[in-house]
């Protein structure tokens, strides 16, 4: 491959002020909007460059109820939700208790996913959430695009998560009103050790979904119809000075699936280093589908990704990534704006 780095001058989101902080705070009420926009190009296997865009916007309104805590509502939308013809990524009510923790009711990711840990992500290829290189390169078989628990975010769900107890948070999720399954139960735990020269975090999550019927929340794998689906995921982050190391893995098992194989394992490892306004990272992501079932075609994808980022300011950075996925080399670059 002849390495060609292509920069995009366009930005996907425009903010109205120098600080790009969008929000309002009253005596008891708060409202804020946050998000990001990425615009760039990707060139796979030295073919014609393709536009690479990604974005997310999230709004939250909340009311301070004094000693009882805070209540509020959240709405979020992102590029991958729109790609699947959905227009809600998050839509839920929450109650934040100072004594207990947080309760969420609505359409959102499960606690097991929210407490999961991803890899260092210097570039803008969305390494930890249905990576963009799978979308643009189209692997030769199905892949699992997320190494943390995923049981959908388009169903009515109740999330309950504790406050930090000795550095640990515990949570459970229940979803019962959904088009793609009868019910799902998820649980997760995260342990943080932020003090000392070496900072660590560990996570573990599990999920059980009953009677998935044409369930589709993995955009790079077939829709699932089976008796049940079980998942287990774990992750670890270690920070030493400017170095960050991340590891994670996810296992999925589908019982008596009548759809093509969509289960298997996904795992990743990554390391990053920050120096002033510069960051570099190296990541490895593996997905193997069909390994639990005789007769199904097994497909394994290995991706190596190196990324470089320069931060112009707290809100604007430029990035470039060079990788190899599905035997296809690619190079991508662009700009990201956060607000």
C-alpha positions in Angstrom: 0.0 0.0 0.0 1.3 3.5 -0.8 0.7 5.4 2.4 -1.5 8.4 1.6 -2.7 10.7 4.4 -5.8 12.7 3.6 -6.9 15.5 5.8 -10.5 16.9 5.8 -11.0 20.6 6.5 -14.7 20.3 7.1 -16.1 20.0 10.6 -19.3 18.2 11.3 -20.5 20.3 14.3 -20.3 24.1 14.7 -20.5 25.6 18.2 -21.5 29.2 18.8 -18.8 30.4 21.3 -15.1 30.3 21.9 -15.5 27.9 24.9 -18.1 25.8 23.1 -19.9 25.1 26.4 -23.6 24.8 25.8 -25.7 24.9 29.0 -27.8 26.8 31.4 -27.9 26.6 35.2 -30.5 28.1 37.5 -31.0 27.8 41.2 -32.5 24.3 41.0 -32.6 23.5 37.3 -29.7 22.6 34.9 -29.7 22.1 31.2 -26.7 21.1 29.1 -25.9 19.8 25.6 -22.7 17.9 24.7 -21.3 16.0 21.8 -18.7 15.7 19.1 -18.4 15.7 15.3 -15.7 14.1 13.2 -15.1 14.7 9.5 -12.3 12.9 7.6 -11.4 10.5 4.8 -10.4 6.8 4.7 -8.4 5.1 2.0 -8.7 1.3 2.1 -6.2 -0.8 0.1 -5.1 2.2 -2.0 -8.5 2.5 -3.6 -10.6 5.6 -4.0 -10.8 7.6 -0.8 -14.1 7.5 1.0 -15.7 10.1 3.4 -15.5 9.2 7.0 -17.9 11.0 9.3 -19.2 10.4 12.9 -21.1 12.5 15.4 -23.1 12.3 18.6 -25.2 14.9 20.5 -26.6 14.5 24.0 -29.0 16.8 26.0 -29.8 16.5 29.7 -32.2 18.5 31.8 -32.3 18.0 35.6 -33.8 19.4 38.8 -32.1 19.5 42.2 -34.6 18.0 44.7 -32.4 18.8 47.7 -31.8 16.0 50.2 -33.7 13.6 47.9 -31.1 14.0 45.1 -31.6 15.0 41.5 -34.1 14.0 38.9 -33.9 14.6 35.2 -34.2 13.4 31.6 -31.7 12.5 28.8 -32.0 12.4 25.1 -29.1 11.4 22.8 -28.7 10.7 19.1 -25.6 9.5 17.1 -24.5 8.6 13.6 -24.7 4.8 14.1 -28.3 5.0 15.4 -29.4 7.0 12.3 -27.5 4.5 10.1 -29.9 1.8 11.4 -33.0 4.0 10.8 -33.5 4.6 14.5 -33.7 8.1 15.9 -33.2 7.4 19.6 -29.9 6.3 21.1 -30.8 7.4 24.7 -34.2 8.5 25.9 -34.7 8.0 29.7 -35.6 9.5 33.0 -33.3 9.3 36.0 -33.1 9.8 39.7 -29.7 10.4 41.3 -29.8 9.7 45.0 -26.9 10.9 47.2 -27.5 8.0 49.6 -28.2 5.2 47.1 -27.0 5.7 43.6 -28.8 6.2 40.3 -32.0 4.8 38.7 -32.7 5.1 35.0 -36.0 4.2 33.3 -36.3 4.4 29.5 -34.4 3.4 26.3 -30.7 3.2 27.0 -27.7 0.9 27.3 -27.6 -1.6 30.1 -25.6 -1.1 33.3 -23.3 -4.0 32.2 -22.3 -1.9 29.1 -22.1 1.4 30.9 -19.7 0.0 33.6 -17.5 -1.7 30.9 -14.0 -0.6 30.1 -12.7 0.1 26.6 -9.3 0.5 25.0 -7.3 3.8 24.8 -8.9 5.6 21.7 -6.6 8.3 20.4 -8.0 8.4 16.9 -11.6 8.8 15.8 -12.2 5.3 14.4 -14.7 4.5 17.3 -12.6 1.5 18.5 -14.8 0.7 21.5 -18.3 1.1 19.9 -19.0 -0.6 16.5 -15.7 0.5 14.9 -15.8 2.6 11.8 -13.2 0.5 10.0 -15.6 -2.5 10.0 -18.2 -0.3 8.4 -15.9 1.1 5.7 -13.9 -2.1 4.8 -16.7 -4.7 4.9 -15.1 -7.9 6.3 -15.5 -11.2 4.6 -17.7 -12.5 7.4 -19.6 -11.4 10.5 -17.8 -9.6 13.3 -18.6 -8.6 16.9 -18.0 -4.9 16.9 -18.0 -4.1 20.6 -15.9 -5.8 23.4 -18.3 -4.7 26.2 -21.8 -6.1 26.9 -24.5 -5.2 24.5 -28.1 -6.2 24.9 -29.7 -3.4 22.9 -30.8 0.2 23.7 -34.1 0.3 21.7 -36.2 -1.4 24.5 -37.7 -0.2 27.7 -35.2 -0.8 30.5 -34.6 -0.1 34.2 -31.0 0.5 35.3 -30.0 0.6 38.9 -26.4 1.4 39.9 -24.9 2.1 43.3 -22.7 5.0 44.4 -19.1 4.1 44.8 -18.5 1.9 47.8 -14.9 1.5 48.6 -14.0 2.3 45.0 -16.6 -0.2 43.6 -19.9 0.3 41.8 -22.5 -2.4 41.3 -25.5 -2.3 38.9 -28.3 -4.4 37.5 -30.6 -3.9 34.5 -34.0 -5.4 33.5 -35.6 -5.0 30.1 -39.0 -6.6 29.5 -40.8 -4.5 26.9 -39.0 -5.1 23.6 -39.6 -6.1 20.0 -36.5 -8.3 19.8 -36.7 -10.5 22.9 -39.0 -11.5 25.8 -36.7 -10.1 28.6 -33.1 -9.4 29.4 -31.3 -9.2 32.7 -27.8 -7.6 32.9 -25.4 -7.1 35.9 -22.1 -5.3 36.1 -19.4 -4.2 38.5 -16.5 -1.7 38.2 -13.7 -1.2 40.7 -11.5 1.9 40.6 -8.2 2.5 42.3 -7.5 6.2 41.4 -5.0 6.9 44.1 -1.2 6.3 43.9 1.3 6.5 41.2 -0.4 3.6 39.3 -4.1 4.0 38.8 -6.2 1.0 37.9 -9.8 0.1 37.0 -11.4 -3.3 36.5 -14.8 -4.3 35.3 -16.9 -7.4 34.8 -20.4 -7.8 33.3 -22.9 -10.5 32.5 -26.2 -10.7 30.5 -29.0 -13.1 29.8 -31.6 -12.6 27.0 -34.6 -14.9 26.6 -36.0 -15.8 23.3 -34.3 -13.3 21.0 -36.4 -13.1 17.8 -34.8 -11.3 14.8 -32.8 -9.3 17.4 -30.3 -7.0 15.8 -28.0 -4.7 17.7 -24.7 -5.9 16.2 -24.6 -4.1 12.8 -21.8 -6.3 11.5 -23.4 -9.7 12.4 -26.7 -11.4 11.3 -29.9 -10.7 13.2 -30.4 -13.3 15.9 -33.2 -15.8 16.5 -32.5 -18.4 19.2 -33.8 -19.9 22.5 -31.5 -17.6 24.6 -28.3 -15.5 24.5 -25.8 -15.3 27.3 -22.8 -12.9 27.5 -19.8 -12.3 29.7 -17.3 -9.4 29.5 -14.3 -8.2 31.5 -12.0 -5.2 31.2 -9.0 -3.6 32.8 -7.3 -0.2 32.5 -3.9 0.8 34.0 -2.5 4.3 34.0 1.1 5.1 34.9 2.1 8.8 34.4 1.2 9.4 30.7 0.9 5.7 29.8 -2.4 4.0 29.6 -2.9 0.3 29.0 -6.3 -1.3 28.3 -7.5 -4.9 28.0 -11.0 -6.2 27.4 -12.8 -9.3 26.2 -16.4 -10.4 25.5 -17.9 -13.9 25.0 -21.4 -14.5 23.5 -23.2 -17.8 23.4 -26.5 -18.4 21.5 -28.6 -21.5 22.4 -30.2 -23.4 19.5 -29.9 -20.5 17.1 -31.9 -20.9 13.9 -30.2 -17.8 12.3 -26.7 -17.8 10.9 -24.0 -17.7 13.6 -23.7 -14.4 15.3 -22.0 -15.4 18.6 -18.3 -16.0 19.5 -15.6 -13.9 21.2 -14.2 -10.4 20.9 -11.1 -9.2 22.6 -8.8 -6.2 22.4 -5.6 -4.7 23.8 -4.2 -1.2 23.5 -1.6 1.2 24.8 -1.4 5.0 24.5 1.0 7.7 25.5 0.4 11.5 26.0 3.0 14.2 25.7 1.9 17.8 25.9 -0.6 18.2 23.1 0.4 15.0 21.3 -1.0 11.4 21.8 -0.2 8.1 20.2 -1.7 4.7 20.5 -1.5 1.2 19.3 -4.5 -1.2 19.4 -5.3 -4.7 18.5 -8.9 -6.0 18.1 -9.9 -9.6 17.4 -13.4 -11.0 16.6 -14.1 -14.6 16.0 -17.7 -15.7 15.1 -19.2 -19.2 14.8 -16.6 -21.0 17.1 -19.3 -22.6 19.4 -21.3 -24.4 16.7 -20.4 -27.4 14.5 -21.3 -26.8 10.8 -21.3 -23.0 10.9 -18.7 -21.2 8.9 -16.2 -19.7 11.4 -14.8 -16.3 10.6 -12.0 -14.5 12.5 -10.9 -10.9 11.9 -7.8 -9.4 13.3 -7.2 -5.6 13.2 -4.1 -3.6 14.2 -4.5 0.1 14.5 -1.9 2.9 15.1 -3.2 6.4 15.7 -1.7 9.9 16.3 -3.6 12.9 17.6 -2.6 16.6 18.0 -4.8 18.7 20.2 -5.2 22.2 18.9 -7.3 23.1 21.9 -9.4 21.5 24.6 -12.2 21.2 22.0 -10.5 20.6 18.6 -8.0 18.0 17.5 -6.6 16.5 14.4 -5.9 12.8 14.0 -4.6 10.1 11.7 -4.8 6.3 11.9 -3.0 3.6 10.0 -4.3 0.0 10.2 -4.7 -3.4 8.8 -8.1 -5.2 9.0 -9.4 -8.3 7.2 -6.1 -8.4 5.2 -7.0 -4.9 4.0 -4.6 -2.0 4.8 -6.1 1.4 5.4 -5.2 5.0 6.3 -7.6 7.6 7.6 -7.3 11.2 8.9 -9.5 14.0 9.9 -10.6 16.6 12.4 -12.8 16.3 15.5 -14.7 19.0 17.4 -16.1 18.4 20.9 -18.5 20.6 22.8 
